[in-house]
Amino acid sequence: FGTLIAGFFLIPFFGNKFTILFAVILNLIATMIMVKSWKKYLILAFIATILFIMFKGQVSVEEKSDYFQKPSPYGEIVVKGGTLYIDGREQCSIHYKPNSSARTIVNFSLDPLGSRELKVVNVGLGCGLTLSQIVNQVDMAVDIVEINPVVVEANSLMTDILEHERVNLIMSEGFNYLRTTDKKYDSIIIDIENPSVIHSSDIYTVESFEAVKNSLNEDGTFDLWSYGCKNPYYLDTIYHTMNVVFPYVYKVHDEIFLGSLHELPYEPYETQKNKTYINTIDHKILSEIFFGACGVAWSRYDNANVLEV
């Protein structure tokens, strides 16, 4: 019962730190009830001290104009010094250089299309770097899909891009939006959390890429920010999974894969392993690879059961 309360109520709405402290206080109260001596008053004083620290710390956070911290249904959101963190994982920073992948992903996606009259959707708001670059390169309205309302709230500390008259904010999970929308886009750019995160993992699947294809115009491009993982099984799995849907798949950057229904002026990706892995909703091998061994060779997959193309 306590696990259910923590997982579905305390952590999503109050954050990890509050949940841990709350559990500590409950244990101390239980101890105080069992102790039949003056020691219970020491325990009571200790609980009061913890509560004081909790509330004092909360006030100090609110007083800092350059610092944001708030729990959300998808992890604790922190903005510190222009950098966005989710549960301690750095997502992006306004201090990234102009040639960072968060910005150049837009160039790889839009440059082959050769026009500014493009319909573009960006899945994943983050610091707003990708969205800002899209707005700078197209003249039409731009859709931004974001699942987390607290990320939207925190974004105002890093940019005012959501106030732009051509930006249309859509609060939705990316996969769900793409498979239910009737809109057609010239470019779909996905820049979200890594595939080991439960609410992001569906995006990296064949089913999601099918939804992307159905939402693309015939000459459209699809860009996926894949994280800087050099594990060959990870990279090959992304390629093979995209290649089920898109006949042309390119690795245009260390962190960017691009898919298209027609040939583009990029070097084709060359697989590094003989095994073929396909990531699906029912078989999320990509999540397992990223979580367990991203950045190093994972030999356990040499003899694993795989899904063939």
C-alpha positions, 0 to 999 in steps of 0.5 A: 500500500505504501509503495502504491502511494509513493509511486502514484501520488507522492513522487509524481506530485511532491518529488523524490526528496519529499517522498524520502523524507516523508518515509523517514518521518513515518518510521520515526513516528512509529519508533516514537510510539513504541518507545516508552520513555523520555527518548520519544521526545528526542525523536519528536524534536528530530522530526520537528527539525526535519520538517523545519529544514524541508519547509525552509528549503522550499522557501529558499528555492522560491526566492531564487529567480535563476533556479527552478525545482518542481516535481512532476508526473514524469520526474523532478524538474530542475533548471539551474544556471540555464541547464534543464535536469529531469531526475538529475539527468541533464537534458539541455542547456541554453549555453550549448554552442550554435553548432550543438546537435540540439540546433543542427538537427533542424538543419539536417532535417530542413535543408534537403527540403529547400523551402521556408514554407514548411509544416514542421512538428517538434516532439519534446520541448526541453530548453526550446533550442530545437524549437527556436531553430525551427522558427528561425528557418520556416515561415509557417506555424510550428507545432511543439508537442510536450508531455510534461506541463512542468517542463513547459512551466520551467521553459520560461526561465530559459527562453520566451519561444512559447510566446512566439505567435507562430508556435502552437503548443500541444500538450500530449505524449508524442506517440499518441499525438502522431498516431491520432493527428490528421495533420501532415508535416514536411518534417517531424523532429523528435528530441526527447528523453532516452529510450530507457525512460518509460514514458519515452520508450514507445517513441523509439519503436517500429509502431511509433515510426509507422505513425511518423510515416503516416504523418509525413508528406511524401517528400518529408524528413524524419529526424530522431535525436538518439543520444550520444551512445556509441554502443554498436548494438544500440546504433544498429538497433535504431537503424534497423528499426527505422529501416523497417519503415523508411527505405532511406536511413542516415546517421547524419551526426553522432546523435542524430538519425534521419529517415526518408521515403526518398534518397537524400544527399547524406552518407548511408549508415553502415551497420557494425554488427551482423545481428539484426535487432528490431525495437517494438512496443512488445520487445523494447530491446533498445531500452535494455541496451541503453540502460544496461551498457550504452557506451560499451560493447554488450557481448551478451547479445551475441547469442540473444533471441532477436527479432529479424527484419 
